[in-house]
Amino acid sequence: MNWEVFATAPDQLTAESWLGLIRNAGIECKLQPGDTVAFLGVSGLPTRIMARSDCVENALTVLNTYLGNNDAGTSDDQTTC
């Protein structure tokens, strides 16, 4: 199973919120390992979100629907808020 980064949130709290929205749509996703470190607390740095390669398009559609983005992402096919 291959995982692919499809979006970058401005911080960990936003990323966790986006994960919840996408998971509620039935799409398996996770944070990019290494973007957060639990013992350091919540990260204020950009945090990447990953989905299985075969679910990336659906995950991006769900995220864009909730965020109100009409675009398919930024120039590198990732959503950044």
N, CA and C atoms as a LAMMPS dump frame, in Angstrom:
ITEM: TIMESTEP
0
ITEM: NUMBER OF ATOMS
243
ITEM: BOX BOUNDS ff ff ff
-5.0000000000000000e+02 5.0000000000000000e+02
-5.0000000000000000e+02 5.0000000000000000e+02
-5.0000000000000000e+02 5.0000000000000000e+02
ITEM: ATOMS id mol type element x y z
1 1 1 N 0.848 -1.166 0
2 1 2 C 0 0 0
3 1 3 C 0.899 1.235 0
4 2 1 N 0.764 2.056 -1.013
5 2 2 C 1.551 3.28 -1.116
6 2 3 C 0.752 4.461 -0.601
7 3 1 N 1.425 5.317 0.15
8 3 2 C 0.817 6.536 0.686
9 3 3 C 1.396 7.725 -0.055
10 4 1 N 0.563 8.747 -0.262
11 4 2 C 0.971 9.914 -1.026
12 4 3 C 0.506 11.181 -0.301
13 5 1 N 1.379 12.173 -0.227
14 5 2 C 1.021 13.455 0.354
15 5 3 C 0.124 14.188 -0.639
16 6 1 N -1.024 14.679 -0.156
17 6 2 C -1.936 15.386 -1.061
18 6 3 C -2.307 16.774 -0.559
19 7 1 N -1.955 17.103 0.681
20 7 2 C -2.285 18.424 1.216
21 7 3 C -1.305 18.798 2.309
22 8 1 N -1.142 20.103 2.51
23 8 2 C -0.301 20.612 3.582
24 8 3 C -1.103 21.63 4.37
25 9 1 N -1.293 21.347 5.642
26 9 2 C -2.006 22.269 6.533
27 9 3 C -0.994 23.237 7.139
28 10 1 N -1.456 24.418 7.534
29 10 2 C -0.512 25.391 8.087
30 10 3 C 0.068 25.002 9.447
31 11 1 N -0.626 24.098 10.175
32 11 2 C -0.14 23.661 11.48
33 11 3 C -0.794 22.319 11.835
34 12 1 N -0.351 21.717 12.923
35 12 2 C -0.831 20.393 13.306
36 12 3 C -2.316 20.396 13.672
37 13 1 N -2.796 21.421 14.377
38 13 2 C -4.201 21.452 14.771
39 13 3 C -5.118 21.482 13.552
40 14 1 N -4.756 22.268 12.563
41 14 2 C -5.53 22.315 11.326
42 14 3 C -5.467 20.973 10.616
43 15 1 N -4.289 20.376 10.583
44 15 2 C -4.133 19.07 9.94
45 15 3 C -5.013 18.018 10.62
46 16 1 N -5.058 18.025 11.939
47 16 2 C -5.888 17.064 12.667
48 16 3 C -7.371 17.275 12.342
49 17 1 N -7.781 18.523 12.203
50 17 2 C -9.168 18.823 11.833
51 17 3 C -9.48 18.301 10.436
52 18 1 N -8.551 18.537 9.504
53 18 2 C -8.743 18.053 8.136
54 18 3 C -8.803 16.527 8.108
55 19 1 N -7.96 15.88 8.917
56 19 2 C -7.992 14.414 8.984
57 19 3 C -9.378 13.928 9.385
58 20 1 N -9.969 14.579 10.377
59 20 2 C -11.302 14.197 10.834
60 20 3 C -12.338 14.318 9.74
61 21 1 N -12.299 15.397 8.983
62 21 2 C -13.246 15.589 7.883
63 21 3 C -13.105 14.492 6.833
64 22 1 N -11.876 14.196 6.491
65 22 2 C -11.617 13.204 5.436
66 22 3 C -11.967 11.799 5.929
67 23 1 N -11.615 11.492 7.159
68 23 2 C -11.94 10.173 7.713
69 23 3 C -13.45 9.98 7.841
70 24 1 N -14.176 11.042 8.172
71 24 2 C -15.638 10.945 8.257
72 24 3 C -16.26 10.619 6.905
73 25 1 N -15.544 10.904 5.835
74 25 2 C -16.008 10.566 4.491
75 25 3 C -15.617 9.134 4.126
76 26 1 N -14.981 8.421 5.062
77 26 2 C -14.623 7.026 4.826
78 26 3 C -13.304 6.819 4.118
79 27 1 N -12.451 7.83 4.115
80 27 2 C -11.159 7.741 3.433
81 27 3 C -10.055 7.628 4.476
82 28 1 N -9.227 6.625 4.323
83 28 2 C -8.118 6.405 5.249
84 28 3 C -7.018 7.423 4.961
85 29 1 N -6.584 8.142 5.998
86 29 2 C -5.524 9.12 5.831
87 29 3 C -4.731 9.238 7.132
88 30 1 N -3.572 9.888 7.037
89 30 2 C -2.713 10.047 8.207
90 30 3 C -1.799 11.241 7.998
91 31 1 N -1.172 11.678 9.092
92 31 2 C -0.191 12.749 9.003
93 31 3 C 1.138 12.166 8.54
94 32 1 N 1.9 12.976 7.839
95 32 2 C 3.231 12.563 7.389
96 32 3 C 4.1 12.323 8.613
97 33 1 N 4.602 11.092 8.766
98 33 2 C 5.482 10.827 9.904
99 33 3 C 6.669 11.796 9.895
100 34 1 N 6.985 12.333 11.042
101 34 2 C 8.102 13.256 11.135
102 34 3 C 7.676 14.716 11.155
103 35 1 N 6.438 15.019 10.696
104 35 2 C 5.967 16.403 10.735
105 35 3 C 5.529 16.795 12.143
106 36 1 N 5.212 15.801 12.967
107 36 2 C 4.807 16.055 14.347
108 36 3 C 5.626 15.165 15.267
109 37 1 N 5.902 15.658 16.436
110 37 2 C 6.626 14.88 17.439
111 37 3 C 5.875 15.058 18.749
112 38 1 N 5.226 13.996 19.21
113 38 2 C 4.305 14.068 20.343
114 38 3 C 4.924 14.684 21.601
115 39 1 N 6.153 14.324 21.923
116 39 2 C 6.727 14.794 23.181
117 39 3 C 7.058 16.285 23.156
118 40 1 N 7.028 16.907 21.985
119 40 2 C 7.289 18.34 21.887
120 40 3 C 6.006 19.175 21.934
121 41 1 N 4.859 18.515 21.997
122 41 2 C 3.584 19.229 22.001
123 41 3 C 3.062 19.416 20.588
124 42 1 N 2.074 20.294 20.458
125 42 2 C 1.45 20.541 19.161
126 42 3 C 2.386 21.386 18.303
127 43 1 N 2.548 20.965 17.059
128 43 2 C 3.436 21.656 16.138
129 43 3 C 2.737 22.84 15.476
130 44 1 N 3.416 23.959 15.43
131 44 2 C 2.91 25.129 14.73
132 44 3 C 3.451 25.22 13.316
133 45 1 N 4.157 24.185 12.903
134 45 2 C 4.76 24.162 11.567
135 45 3 C 3.832 23.484 10.572
136 46 1 N 4.025 23.733 9.27
137 46 2 C 3.209 23.063 8.266
138 46 3 C 3.252 21.544 8.434
139 47 1 N 2.085 20.929 8.26
140 47 2 C 1.943 19.49 8.476
141 47 3 C 1.308 18.859 7.249
142 48 1 N 1.967 17.858 6.69
143 48 2 C 1.482 17.204 5.479
144 48 3 C 0.502 16.082 5.807
145 49 1 N -0.493 15.936 4.939
146 49 2 C -1.508 14.901 5.098
147 49 3 C -1.372 13.917 3.944
148 50 1 N -1.447 12.634 4.297
149 50 2 C -1.263 11.561 3.316
150 50 3 C -2.518 10.7 3.22
151 51 1 N -2.72 10.133 2.046
152 51 2 C -3.779 9.149 1.827
153 51 3 C -3.197 8.052 0.954
154 52 1 N -3.875 6.902 0.94
155 52 2 C -3.443 5.837 0.029
156 52 3 C -3.5 6.367 -1.395
157 53 1 N -2.561 5.958 -2.204
158 53 2 C -2.451 6.462 -3.573
159 53 3 C -3.757 6.369 -4.347
160 54 1 N -4.513 5.296 -4.133
161 54 2 C -5.758 5.122 -4.876
162 54 3 C -6.904 5.966 -4.327
163 55 1 N -6.686 6.661 -3.222
164 55 2 C -7.738 7.489 -2.601
165 55 3 C -7.414 8.98 -2.621
166 56 1 N -6.274 9.356 -3.159
167 56 2 C -5.833 10.746 -3.104
168 56 3 C -6.842 11.693 -3.76
169 57 1 N -7.317 11.35 -4.931
170 57 2 C -8.253 12.225 -5.641
171 57 3 C -9.531 12.438 -4.829
172 58 1 N -10.069 11.363 -4.252
173 58 2 C -11.272 11.479 -3.432
174 58 3 C -11.01 12.307 -2.178
175 59 1 N -9.878 12.095 -1.54
176 59 2 C -9.534 12.845 -0.333
177 59 3 C -9.409 14.335 -0.645
178 60 1 N -8.778 14.65 -1.749
179 60 2 C -8.613 16.039 -2.141
180 60 3 C -9.958 16.679 -2.47
181 61 1 N -10.852 15.924 -3.094
182 61 2 C -12.192 16.423 -3.399
183 61 3 C -12.956 16.729 -2.117
184 62 1 N -12.9 15.813 -1.154
185 62 2 C -13.583 16.022 0.122
186 62 3 C -13.024 17.256 0.821
187 63 1 N -11.716 17.365 0.893
188 63 2 C -11.089 18.491 1.57
189 63 3 C -11.45 19.807 0.888
190 64 1 N -11.372 19.846 -0.426
191 64 2 C -11.702 21.068 -1.16
192 64 3 C -13.167 21.451 -0.978
193 65 1 N -14.048 20.468 -0.868
194 65 2 C -15.462 20.742 -0.645
195 65 3 C -15.66 21.435 0.695
196 66 1 N -15.024 20.928 1.744
197 66 2 C -15.153 21.527 3.069
198 66 3 C -14.47 22.889 3.158
199 67 1 N -13.353 23.049 2.459
200 67 2 C -12.617 24.308 2.516
201 67 3 C -13.187 25.355 1.573
202 68 1 N -14.043 24.93 0.665
203 68 2 C -14.628 25.859 -0.287
204 68 3 C -13.698 26.215 -1.424
205 69 1 N -12.685 25.388 -1.658
206 69 2 C -11.757 25.618 -2.768
207 69 3 C -12.368 25.112 -4.059
208 70 1 N -12.331 25.931 -5.087
209 70 2 C -12.818 25.497 -6.392
210 70 3 C -11.707 24.898 -7.226
211 71 1 N -10.472 25.155 -6.826
212 71 2 C -9.33 24.628 -7.561
213 71 3 C -9.076 23.184 -7.181
214 72 1 N -8.323 22.486 -8.015
215 72 2 C -7.958 21.107 -7.719
216 72 3 C -6.714 21.056 -6.848
217 73 1 N -6.268 22.182 -6.355
218 73 2 C -5.072 22.225 -5.52
219 73 3 C -4.136 23.298 -6.031
220 74 1 N -2.965 23.371 -5.462
221 74 2 C -1.981 24.333 -5.906
222 74 3 C -1.248 23.766 -7.106
223 75 1 N -0.261 24.482 -7.566
224 75 2 C 0.455 24.06 -8.776
225 75 3 C 1.1 22.686 -8.623
226 76 1 N 1.414 22.273 -7.408
227 76 2 C 2.005 20.945 -7.21
228 76 3 C 0.973 19.93 -6.753
229 77 1 N -0.311 20.187 -7.073
230 77 2 C -1.418 19.285 -6.773
231 77 3 C -1.596 19.031 -5.283
232 78 1 N -1.28 20.007 -4.462
233 78 2 C -1.511 19.898 -3.036
234 78 3 C -2.334 21.09 -2.59
235 79 1 N -3.205 20.855 -1.629
236 79 2 C -3.995 21.937 -1.055
237 79 3 C -3.206 22.542 0.086
238 80 1 N -3.072 23.839 0.066
239 80 2 C -2.41 24.555 1.138
240 80 3 C -3.314 25.701 1.543
241 81 1 N -3.544 25.838 2.821
242 81 2 C -4.435 26.892 3.301
243 81 3 C -3.623 27.979 3.955
